[in-house]
Amino acid sequence: MFLDRDGVLVVPEFRDGRSYAVRRLEDFRIYEGAAEAVRALDAAGWTVVVATNQPDIANGLVAQDTVDAMHGTLQRAMPLAAIETCPHAQDAGCACRKPRPGMLTRAAERLGLDLPASIMVGDRASDIEAGAAAGCRTVFVDRGYDPPTRALPDRRVDGIAAAVRWILSAPAATA
């Protein structure tokens, strides 16, 4: 089970109609109900991994230790097996930046996850494309700002709670 961070678990910052990762620890807020949703996945036997692009690190807009503190907040709030981060700039050409599947395949290898039995939940087209490229089923959290275009999700929902309800009711609901 792979979850994007900003827009799925964490409330992003909005500027000019677009969503962005917050850059200050004091602005880092987990969506209401997100921790409970992740606990439900964990209780059902899912191994939950966060996969997040964080180009602001490479772009010098946020310090790595600030992102680490944010991730510590997430890990204290909910049961996460891992947080995979791509800290590279948008044009770095790395294998880990979504829509490439590198973070998902790296975590799957390390944690022994079955990618075809896994699900990627995200709020951007790049999340859905990364999940599809890794061979996962996908759930799109539609926040109204970045509809998937190239890869169609298996399910479209309005938030993490609805995603988890669908996941727990879907066939083969363990991975």
Buried (B, 14 or more C-beta within 10 A) or exposed (E): BBBBBBBBBBBBEEEEEEBBBBBEBEEBEBBEEBBEBBBBBBEEEBBBBBBBBBBBBBEEEBEEEBBEEBBEBBBEBBBBBBBBBBBBBEEEEBEBBBBBBBBBBBBBEEEEBEBEBBBBBBBBBBBBBBBBBBBBBBBBBBBEEBEBEEBEBBBBBEBBBBBBEBBBEEEEBEB
